[in-house]
Amino acid sequence: MPRGSSPKRERQYEHIKESARERGESMGRAEEIAARTVNKERARSGESRTASKTSTQDMSSGKRGGQRSHSGAQGPTYDQLYAEAQRRNIQGRSSMNKAELQRKLGR
């Protein structure tokens, strides 16, 4: 976490990192996800010195995460399905669309 971050942001960082680890992300990837999320929230609330246009005008990370969750209306993203197909070594995955990947994965 950046110097001078609030205790609230520290707790948020740890919570996000632990959630990512529980989902099976590596420690490095979990830390990256947590840092990016917290930094975006800091920028959106005016807590950081600089902020990109995307950070302040794009949808919040909470809303974005809800749209891309496995339990969302459309289920997992194409990239998430492709990564799972890759882990399972499913042949022909590179030429499949989202619906085909879902069928092959039994979703």
C-alpha positions in Angstrom: 0.0 0.0 0.0 1.2 3.5 -0.7 2.5 5.6 2.2 -0.1 7.6 4.0 -3.0 5.3 3.0 -5.8 5.2 5.6 -6.5 2.2 7.9 -9.7 1.7 5.9 -7.8 1.2 2.7 -5.4 -1.1 4.4 -8.3 -3.3 5.5 -9.8 -3.1 2.1 -6.5 -4.2 0.5 -6.2 -7.2 2.8 -9.8 -8.2 2.3 -9.5 -8.1 -1.5 -6.2 -9.9 -1.4 -7.6 -12.7 0.8 -10.7 -13.0 -1.4 -8.5 -13.4 -4.5 -6.3 -16.0 -2.8 -9.5 -18.0 -1.8 -10.5 -17.9 -5.5 -7.2 -19.6 -6.4 -5.1 -16.7 -7.5 -1.4 -16.7 -6.9 -0.1 -14.4 -4.1 1.5 -12.0 -6.7 -1.7 -11.8 -8.7 -3.9 -11.4 -5.6 -1.7 -8.5 -4.5 -1.9 -6.9 -7.9 -5.7 -7.2 -8.0 -6.0 -5.7 -4.5 -3.6 -2.8 -5.2 -5.3 -1.9 -8.5 -8.7 -2.0 -6.9 -7.7 0.1 -3.9 -5.8 2.6 -6.0 -8.9 3.0 -8.2 -11.1 3.6 -5.2 -8.6 6.1 -3.8 -8.6 8.0 -7.1 -12.4 8.0 -7.3 -12.8 9.4 -3.8 -10.1 12.1 -4.3 -7.5 10.5 -1.9 -4.7 10.3 -4.5 -2.6 13.1 -5.9 -3.1 12.0 -9.5 -5.9 10.1 -11.1 -6.4 8.9 -14.7 -9.6 9.8 -16.5 -10.5 6.1 -16.5 -10.2 5.8 -12.8 -12.5 8.7 -12.1 -15.1 8.4 -14.9 -15.3 4.6 -15.4 -17.7 2.4 -13.4 -16.7 1.6 -9.9 -14.6 -1.5 -9.2 -17.4 -2.9 -7.1 -20.0 -2.6 -9.9 -17.5 -4.0 -12.5 -16.7 -7.0 -10.3 -20.4 -7.7 -9.9 -20.9 -7.8 -13.6 -18.0 -10.2 -14.2 -18.7 -12.5 -11.3 -19.5 -16.2 -11.9 -22.9 -15.7 -10.4 -23.8 -12.6 -12.5 -26.5 -12.6 -15.1 -24.2 -13.7 -17.9 -21.9 -15.9 -15.9 -18.2 -16.0 -16.4 -16.5 -14.0 -19.1 -15.1 -15.5 -22.3 -11.5 -15.0 -20.9 -12.4 -16.9 -17.7 -14.0 -19.7 -19.6 -11.0 -19.9 -22.0 -8.5 -20.0 -19.0 -10.5 -22.9 -17.5 -10.5 -24.7 -20.8 -6.8 -24.2 -21.0 -6.3 -25.6 -17.5 -8.4 -28.6 -18.5 -6.5 -28.9 -21.8 -9.6 -28.9 -24.0 -8.7 -29.3 -27.6 -10.0 -26.7 -30.2 -10.6 -24.0 -27.5 -9.0 -21.3 -29.5 -11.6 -21.4 -32.2 -14.6 -21.7 -29.8 -16.9 -18.9 -28.9 -18.3 -18.3 -25.4 -21.3 -20.6 -25.8 -19.2 -23.4 -27.2 -16.7 -23.1 -24.3 -19.6 -23.2 -21.8 -20.9 -26.4 -23.4 -17.5 -28.0 -23.4 -16.9 -27.1 -19.8 -20.4 -28.4 -18.8 -21.9 -25.1 -17.7 
